[in-house]
Amino acid sequence: MENPCLSCGACCASFRVSFYWGEADPAQEAGPPLELTDPLPPFHRCMKGTNQSQPRCIALQGQVGKQATCAIYARRPSPCHEFGIQSEDGVLWLGAENLARCNHARAICGLGNLDERGIMVKS
């Protein structure tokens, strides 16, 4: 089963993506590029576009819910690594907290809910 997070993007268009400023330090090759972030004083940064009333991460490409991708997937910040569907032994699952946040983001974007295995819930 394909991970729906890899094409959804609802979380990238619903939440502020904030993290410790050091993740975007240019000396850190693994973190998000500094130019794609905004400062959040005193010690944090956020992905550009996410600190507004209708957030949309600058790194989000495509159409939410259809074909959305992250332009910096390999360099995404820690909140993006920690959120979403996990895979264990080929089985997809969402923890209760992530499932609630995911479905909240999906509702904001006009998408249907997922269950704990990442399968669309029939209404």
C-alpha positions in Angstrom: 0.0 0.0 0.0 1.3 3.4 -0.9 1.8 6.0 1.8 -0.9 8.7 1.3 1.4 11.3 2.9 3.6 11.1 -0.2 0.9 12.8 -2.3 -1.4 14.6 0.2 0.2 17.8 1.4 -2.7 18.8 3.7 -0.4 19.2 6.7 1.9 21.5 4.7 -1.1 23.7 3.9 -2.6 23.7 7.4 0.0 24.1 10.1 2.9 26.4 11.0 6.2 24.4 10.6 8.4 25.8 13.4 11.7 24.4 14.7 14.9 25.4 16.5 16.9 27.9 14.5 20.0 25.7 14.3 18.3 23.3 11.9 18.4 26.0 9.2 22.0 26.9 10.0 23.9 27.0 6.6 26.7 24.9 8.2 24.1 22.1 8.6 23.8 20.4 5.2 20.9 18.3 6.3 18.4 21.0 7.4 16.1 23.2 5.5 17.7 26.0 3.4 17.9 29.2 5.4 16.4 31.2 2.6 13.2 29.1 2.8 12.6 30.0 6.5 11.5 33.0 8.5 12.7 33.9 12.0 10.5 33.3 15.1 12.3 35.1 17.9 14.0 34.3 20.1 15.3 30.8 19.1 13.1 29.4 16.4 12.5 29.6 12.7 9.5 28.5 10.5 9.1 27.5 6.9 8.1 30.5 4.8 4.4 30.6 4.2 3.4 28.7 7.3 3.2 31.6 9.8 0.0 33.1 8.4 -3.7 32.6 8.8 -3.9 30.4 5.7 -0.6 28.6 5.8 1.1 26.9 2.8 4.7 25.8 3.1 7.0 27.4 0.5 8.4 23.9 -0.2 5.0 22.4 -1.0 4.6 21.8 -4.8 1.5 20.7 -6.6 -2.2 20.4 -5.6 -3.1 19.4 -2.1 -4.8 16.0 -2.0 -4.0 15.1 -5.6 -0.3 15.4 -6.4 1.5 17.3 -3.7 5.2 16.9 -3.1 7.9 18.5 -0.9 10.6 20.3 -2.9 13.1 19.7 0.0 11.9 16.3 1.2 15.5 15.1 2.0 16.1 18.4 3.9 12.8 18.9 5.6 12.8 20.1 9.2 12.3 17.9 12.3 8.5 18.5 12.6 8.0 17.1 9.1 10.1 14.0 10.0 8.0 13.5 13.2 4.6 13.9 11.8 2.6 11.6 9.6 2.2 8.0 8.7 4.9 5.6 9.9 5.8 2.3 8.3 6.8 -0.8 10.3 7.5 -4.1 8.5 5.6 -2.8 5.5 2.5 -1.9 7.5 1.4 1.7 7.5 0.0 3.2 10.7 -0.8 6.6 12.3 -0.6 7.2 16.0 -3.7 8.6 17.6 -2.3 12.1 18.0 -0.9 12.2 14.4 -4.2 10.7 13.1 -6.2 13.5 14.8 -3.8 16.2 13.5 -3.8 14.6 10.0 -7.6 14.5 9.8 -7.9 18.0 11.1 -5.5 19.2 8.3 -7.4 17.1 5.7 -10.7 18.6 6.8 -9.3 22.2 6.5 -8.3 21.2 2.9 -11.7 19.6 2.1 -10.4 16.1 2.1 -11.9 13.0 3.7 -10.6 11.3 6.9 -8.0 8.5 7.1 -8.0 5.6 9.5 -5.0 4.6 11.6 -3.7 2.6 8.7 -3.8 5.5 6.3 -6.8 4.2 4.4 -9.6 6.6 3.4 -12.7 6.3 5.7 -15.9 5.8 3.8 -18.6 8.2 4.9 
